[in-house]
Structures are given as C-alpha cells and as structure tokens.
Amino acid sequence: MSLPMLRYGRQSIEQDDIDAVIAVLRGDFLTTGPAVEAFERALAAKTGARDAIVCSSGTAALHMMAMALDLSPQDAVVVPSMTFMGTASAVRLAGAEVVFADVNPETGLMEAEHLEDAVARAGPHRVKAAIPVHLNGWACDMNALAAVADKRGIVLLEDAAHAIGTTVTDDGRRIAVGACARSKMAIFSFHPVKTITSAEGGAVTTNDDALAARLRRLRSHGITHNPADFADRAAAFSPQGEPNPWYHEMHEPAPNYRLSDVHCALGLSQLKKLDRFVARRHALAERYDNALSRLAPLVRPVPRIAGCEPGLHLYAVLIDFAALGLDRATVMHRLRDRGVGTQVHYIPVHRQPYYRRRYGKLSLPGADAYYARELSLPLFPAMQDDDVVRVVDAVSEIVASRS
C-alpha cells in the first residue's frame, strides 16, 4: 500500500476550529462583526503590538502598509529579492519604485550591508522605506537594519508573513516578531500553509495610533465612520450636534480588504494554538537537523540565526545539486515518486520578467546562490516523527543512487 503524499506544508484544522466557524455561521454577523475585533485584540496581545488590523490576505496587508506610506513615483522602497513577489508588488501598486537588495547566500536574509548597497543603487529616487523579510520564520537582524535606516532617514517595515510566533532577543529582552520594536509596521499572512491559518487572511501590526486608524480605513474603501474625522460637518451632524446615524465619509480611494467574521473565528481559534504549533514545528526541525547531518555537506539545513527562536514556516535545506550530479527538478520528481512533496522558496523576484524589463538585469549573487540550492521539505504540525524519517530516507536514497 502506497503511503499518502507528504506536502511541503498544510493546515492543521481541529474540531474546535470547526466549532468556532459554525458558531459564526449560526450567529448574526458574517462580516464586520465581533469576531474581527476579538481576533485583532488577541493578535495584538500575542505580538505585543498596540494595534493589529486584520485583512483579507498577507498581500493585502503589504499593499495597505505601502499605501499608508503615501509613496510617490519619486520614492523607492528597498525589498530583498529573496521573497514572495507580493512584497515588491505592493510597492509598485502604491506607486513607488523597487530597489532590490541582495541577501546572505546561506540564510536568504537581507542584512545591513545589503540595505546600504541597495540605497547606493537607488539612483534619482528617494529611498523612503525598506521591507526586510523574515524568511522561513528566521528573523532578520532588525537592530542592525534599524541603525542603517535611522542614519538614512528610512522608514523600516517588516514582512513577517513567515514569522508568526518567532521571538528574538532585543536589548536582553525576548520580544515577538510583530511587536514593531524596531519598525513602523509589520505584516503577517494566515494562508493555509502558514503556522496558523484563517483560510485566507493577513494582518498589519503597529504601535502608531494614527497609522492604525488609517489602515482600518484603507482596508474598507477609505471610508470612516468616526465622527471626529468628518470633514463635512453640516452634512455629518444634526442641528442638535449629534452625528447622523447613516453618515460616513470616504477620505481616499482604497480597496475592500476586509476579513470576514468566518475567517476571523478560525484565525482566533488557531491563534490559541500558536505556541503548540510552533513547538511541534521546532521538534520536527530538530529531528530533521539530526537525521540530515549524515548527508552534509551535500544536503544541509539553512543555518540557525543567533538570538532567534523561529516560529518555523518552512524547513529549508541547501543542496549542492552540482556536486550531487542531479538537477533540482530531477530530485523533486524522484522525491514525489516516493510520496514526498517539496517546493522552492523562492525564485528571486529581480529575475521576474516584469522587473527585468523595468530595471534591467541585476547582479545579486547572494539571492542567486541561495535560490540555486534551496529546497523546502515537508513541515507541518500533523506530521509524525516517522514522517521525518521517511523524508530523510527518501533524500538519502536519491543521494546514494546519484551515479
């Protein structure tokens, strides 16, 4: 009997998650109701940020974050090339240019020197912001990046789509990614392959009250229902000075990026399990590390980052395909034949045709070197210990038969 396919990532849905969604379906509010505020409060408390603003996807969160910067065509934003394309697309959709930064070829993370280099290559554009990406769940060195950003007058943001549950040491304290200790805003994704899911969903966290209020407008057509914000006082208020109950104003055009109560009920239920899910992912990663040690240096895990306890989204390995004598596609096909699903995270975004046409051919050797060797192996909480053995045995068989 063939074993079931192990995908590289999948959701872990339990009965209490199902019950939470059913309760919303039986209630009065399917959207813009109490589950949204409950999820936001819990997420803010978990990350340590003052505010969390949930939205329809991680990409929506990135776009809202970019729109909140009031970017212009004269502005540029530094984005590492080793990321999902949504990080860069959000900048372009907000009207600014992207300057791609290189990354460490071993970790895939943007470092301070890469930010400095990107700023130097910005040409006539003013670098207004930078968005480091916490790849695989490992956190960038935000202190070092903040030192560069502060010196250059750059707004520092965080793409933490992979890093819900990640904590770092900062001035002797343990803080969660998303606390915005060194950044203005951070975003998360709750796609089904992430550590927790709301089916589809995302969020922005911030400690800036004005930004939080604007982000809430930006996720809902740019509309405000807050009487304190009304510009047309005559239309907004009755002769007695009371706000008219139907009244609202649109202060800027924006999409509908709202997250429904159905999604938020699932997200809130999942958030309560975050610590358990992170611990299980960590335990599976430890088993991978130990089992894969016999395959070094041909196959080895992405190195650990000092001071970081990751909420691992992905278990990424670096494979020397040239020394192995097999190309990556062949390895992936052979693993699939053995019931092991894999993926590549990511094709460097500067290689995408749109950006090649716009910015020309760039030399980012760190991103290219990381991409050339990366492969993501299965990692999700429902995996059994024996599943790790099964994956590593499959990799070992391919290594042993490479001649």
C-alpha positions in Angstrom: 0.0 0.0 0.0 1.4 3.4 -1.0 1.9 6.0 1.7 0.0 9.3 1.5 1.7 12.2 -0.1 3.5 14.5 2.3 3.0 18.0 1.1 5.6 20.7 2.0 3.0 22.4 4.1 -0.6 22.1 5.1 -3.1 23.4 7.6 -3.9 21.7 10.9 -7.6 22.0 11.5 -9.2 20.5 14.7 -12.7 20.2 16.0 -12.6 23.4 18.0 -11.7 25.3 14.8 -14.7 23.9 13.1 -16.9 24.7 16.0 -15.7 28.3 16.1 -16.6 28.7 12.4 -20.0 27.0 12.9 -20.8 29.4 15.8 -20.3 32.4 13.5 -22.4 30.8 10.7 -25.2 30.4 13.2 -24.9 34.0 14.5 -25.9 37.4 13.3 -22.6 38.6 11.8 -20.8 37.0 8.9 -18.6 40.1 8.4 -17.7 43.4 10.2 -18.8 41.8 13.5 -17.4 40.9 16.9 -15.1 38.1 15.7 -13.0 40.6 13.8 -12.3 42.7 16.9 -11.7 39.7 19.0 -9.1 38.3 16.6 -7.4 41.7 16.4 -7.2 42.1 20.2 -5.8 38.6 20.6 -3.2 39.1 17.8 -2.1 42.5 19.3 -1.7 40.9 22.7 0.2 37.9 21.3 2.7 40.0 19.3 3.0 42.8 21.9 2.0 45.5 19.4 -0.5 48.2 20.4 -2.8 47.5 17.3 -3.4 44.7 14.9 -5.5 45.3 11.8 -6.6 42.1 10.1 -7.3 42.0 6.3 -8.0 39.6 3.5 -4.5 38.3 2.8 -0.8 38.8 3.5 -0.6 40.6 0.1 -3.5 42.9 1.1 -1.6 43.7 4.3 1.5 44.5 2.3 -0.5 46.8 0.0 -2.2 48.5 2.9 1.2 49.1 4.6 2.6 50.5 1.4 -0.4 52.8 0.8 -0.1 54.1 4.4 3.4 55.5 3.5 2.0 57.9 0.9 4.5 56.8 -1.7 5.1 58.8 -4.8 6.7 58.0 -8.2 9.8 59.8 -6.9 10.1 57.4 -4.0 11.7 54.0 -3.8 11.4 51.1 -1.3 14.1 48.5 -0.7 12.9 44.9 -0.9 15.1 41.8 -0.7 14.9 39.8 -3.9 14.5 36.6 -1.9 10.8 36.8 -1.1 7.4 36.1 -2.5 6.6 38.6 -5.3 3.8 40.2 -3.3 6.4 42.2 -1.2 7.6 44.0 -4.3 4.2 44.2 -6.0 2.7 46.1 -3.1 5.3 48.8 -3.6 4.6 49.1 -7.3 0.8 49.1 -6.7 1.3 52.0 -4.3 3.1 54.0 -7.0 6.8 53.8 -6.0 9.8 52.1 -7.4 11.5 49.0 -6.0 15.2 48.7 -5.3 16.1 45.0 -4.9 18.5 44.2 -2.1 20.8 41.1 -2.1 20.7 38.6 0.8 23.0 36.3 2.7 23.6 33.3 0.4 23.3 30.9 3.4 20.2 32.3 5.2 18.4 34.2 2.4 18.0 37.2 4.8 18.7 40.8 4.0 21.4 42.2 6.2 22.6 45.8 6.9 25.3 45.7 4.2 22.7 44.7 1.7 20.5 47.6 2.7 23.4 50.0 2.4 24.2 48.7 -1.1 20.6 49.0 -2.3 20.4 52.6 -1.1 23.6 53.4 -3.0 21.9 51.9 -6.2 18.7 53.9 -5.9 19.7 56.5 -8.4 17.5 59.5 -8.6 14.8 58.0 -6.4 14.5 58.8 -2.7 14.6 55.7 -0.6 11.6 56.2 1.7 11.3 52.7 3.2 12.8 49.3 3.4 10.9 46.0 4.0 13.2 43.2 5.4 11.6 39.7 5.0 11.8 37.2 7.9 12.4 34.2 5.6 11.3 30.7 6.6 10.5 32.0 10.1 14.0 33.2 10.9 14.2 36.9 11.8 16.5 39.5 10.2 18.8 41.4 12.5 16.4 44.3 13.0 18.8 46.2 15.2 21.5 46.3 12.5 19.0 47.3 9.9 17.4 49.9 12.1 20.9 51.5 12.6 21.2 51.9 8.8 17.6 53.1 8.4 17.8 55.7 11.1 21.0 57.0 9.7 19.5 57.3 6.2 16.0 58.6 7.3 14.4 55.4 6.0 11.1 54.0 7.4 11.7 50.4 8.4 8.9 47.9 7.9 8.7 44.1 8.4 7.4 41.4 6.1 6.7 38.7 8.8 4.4 36.6 6.6 6.6 33.6 7.6 7.2 34.5 11.2 4.2 34.5 13.4 5.4 33.0 16.6 9.0 33.9 16.1 10.8 35.6 19.0 14.1 37.4 19.2 16.5 38.8 21.8 16.4 42.6 21.8 18.4 44.5 24.5 18.3 41.5 26.7 14.5 41.0 26.3 12.6 38.3 24.4 10.2 40.0 22.1 7.9 38.7 19.4 8.2 39.5 15.8 5.3 41.9 15.1 5.9 43.9 18.3 7.4 46.6 16.0 10.2 47.3 18.4 12.4 48.5 15.5 9.9 49.1 12.8 6.9 51.2 12.0 4.7 48.3 10.8 4.8 44.6 10.4 2.6 42.2 8.3 1.5 38.6 8.7 -0.1 36.0 6.5 -2.6 33.4 7.5 -2.6 31.3 4.3 -3.2 27.6 4.9 0.5 26.6 4.7 1.5 29.2 7.3 1.9 28.3 11.0 -1.7 29.3 11.8 -4.4 29.9 9.3 -7.7 31.8 8.8 -8.1 30.1 5.4 -7.0 33.3 3.7 -6.1 36.3 5.7 -3.4 38.7 6.8 -2.7 41.5 9.3 -0.7 44.6 9.9 0.6 45.4 13.4 1.8 48.8 14.6 2.3 51.0 17.7 1.2 54.2 15.9 -2.4 55.1 16.7 -2.8 57.4 13.6 -1.4 54.6 11.3 -3.8 52.1 12.8 -6.8 54.3 12.2 -5.7 54.9 8.6 -5.0 51.2 8.0 -8.6 50.4 9.1 -9.8 53.0 6.5 -7.6 51.6 3.8 -9.0 48.0 4.2 -12.6 49.3 3.7 -12.7 51.6 0.7 -11.1 54.5 2.5 -14.3 55.1 4.5 -14.5 56.4 8.0 -17.5 56.2 10.4 -15.7 58.1 13.1 -17.4 61.5 13.8 -14.1 63.0 14.9 -12.8 62.5 11.3 -15.8 64.0 9.4 -14.9 66.9 7.1 -18.4 67.9 6.1 -19.8 69.0 9.4 -23.0 70.3 8.1 -23.9 67.0 6.4 -22.5 64.8 9.2 -24.3 66.3 12.2 -27.9 67.1 13.1 -28.9 70.6 14.2 -28.6 69.3 17.8 -25.0 68.4 17.2 -25.4 64.7 17.1 -23.8 62.6 14.3 -26.3 61.5 11.8 -26.7 57.7 12.1 -26.3 56.9 8.4 -23.4 59.2 7.7 -19.9 58.1 6.6 -17.2 59.7 4.5 -14.6 58.4 2.0 -11.3 60.3 2.5 -9.3 58.4 -0.1 -9.9 55.6 -2.6 -8.9 52.2 -1.3 -9.8 48.5 -2.0 -12.1 46.2 0.0 -9.6 44.2 2.0 -11.9 43.3 4.9 -11.6 39.9 6.6 -14.9 38.2 7.4 -16.0 37.0 10.9 -15.9 33.5 9.5 -12.2 33.8 8.7 -11.5 35.6 12.0 -13.2 32.9 14.1 -10.9 30.4 12.5 -7.9 32.6 12.9 -8.7 33.3 16.6 -9.1 29.6 17.3 -5.8 28.8 15.6 -4.0 31.7 17.4 -4.8 30.0 20.7 -2.7 27.0 19.5 0.2 29.0 18.2 2.6 28.0 20.9 1.8 24.4 20.5 2.1 24.5 16.7 5.5 26.4 17.0 6.8 23.8 19.5 5.8 20.9 17.2 7.4 22.5 14.2 10.6 23.1 16.3 10.6 19.5 17.4 10.3 18.2 13.8 13.0 20.6 12.7 15.3 19.2 15.4 14.7 15.7 14.1 15.4 16.8 10.6 18.7 18.5 11.7 19.9 15.4 13.4 18.8 13.0 10.6 20.3 15.1 7.8 23.7 15.5 9.4 24.9 12.3 7.7 24.2 13.9 4.3 26.4 17.0 4.9 27.8 18.8 3.0 25.7 17.7 0.0 22.4 18.4 1.9 22.3 20.7 5.0 19.7 22.8 6.8 19.7 26.6 6.4 21.9 27.8 9.3 20.4 28.9 12.6 20.3 32.6 13.5 21.7 33.6 16.8 19.2 35.1 19.2 16.2 34.0 17.2 13.7 31.3 18.2 11.8 30.8 15.0 8.1 30.0 14.5 9.2 28.0 11.5 7.0 28.3 8.5 9.3 26.3 6.2 12.1 23.7 6.7 14.6 24.8 4.1 17.7 22.9 3.1 20.5 23.8 0.8 21.5 21.1 -1.7 24.7 21.1 -3.7 23.0 19.9 -6.9 26.2 20.3 -9.0 28.2 18.0 -6.6 25.2 15.7 -6.4 25.2 15.4 -10.2 21.4 15.8 -10.3 19.4 18.9 -11.2 16.7 20.2 -8.8 13.8 19.2 -11.0 15.0 15.6 -11.1 15.4 15.5 -7.3 11.9 16.9 -6.8 10.4 14.4 -9.2 12.2 11.5 -7.5 11.0 12.7 -4.1 7.5 13.0 -5.4 7.7 9.4 -6.7 8.5 8.4 -3.1 5.5 10.4 -1.7 7.4 13.5 -0.6 6.3 16.9 -1.8 8.7 19.8 -2.0 8.8 23.4 -3.1 11.3 26.1 -3.9 11.1 29.4 -1.9 11.7 31.5 -3.9 12.7 32.4 -7.4 14.5 35.8 -6.8 12.0 38.5 -7.6 14.5 40.5 -9.6 14.5 37.7 -12.2 10.8 38.1 -12.9 10.2 39.4 -16.5 8.3 42.5 -15.3 11.2 43.6 -13.2 13.8 42.7 -15.8 12.0 44.9 -18.3 11.7 47.7 -15.7 15.2 47.6 -14.1 17.4 45.6 -16.4 19.4 42.6 -15.5 20.7 42.9 -11.9 23.6 41.2 -10.2 22.5 39.9 -6.8 24.8 37.0 -6.2 23.6 36.1 -2.7 20.0 35.8 -3.8 21.0 33.7 -6.8 23.3 31.4 -4.8 20.5 30.8 -2.2 18.0 30.1 -4.9 20.3 27.7 -6.7 20.4 25.4 -3.7 17.2 25.8 -1.8 14.5 23.1 -1.3 11.7 23.2 1.2 10.9 19.8 2.8 7.6 18.9 4.4 6.9 20.6 7.7 3.5 20.9 9.4 2.3 20.1 13.0 0.3 17.0 12.0 3.5 15.2 10.7 4.6 12.2 12.8 8.2 11.6 13.8 8.3 8.7 11.4 7.4 11.1 8.6 10.7 12.9 9.1 12.5 9.6 8.9 10.6 8.8 5.7 11.6 12.1 4.1 15.2 11.8 5.1 15.4 8.2 3.9 14.0 9.3 0.6 16.6 12.1 0.3 19.3 9.6 1.3 18.2 7.1 -1.4 18.5 9.8 -4.0 21.9 10.9 -2.8 23.1 7.3 -2.7 21.9 6.5 -6.2 23.1 9.6 -7.9 25.7 7.8 -10.1 
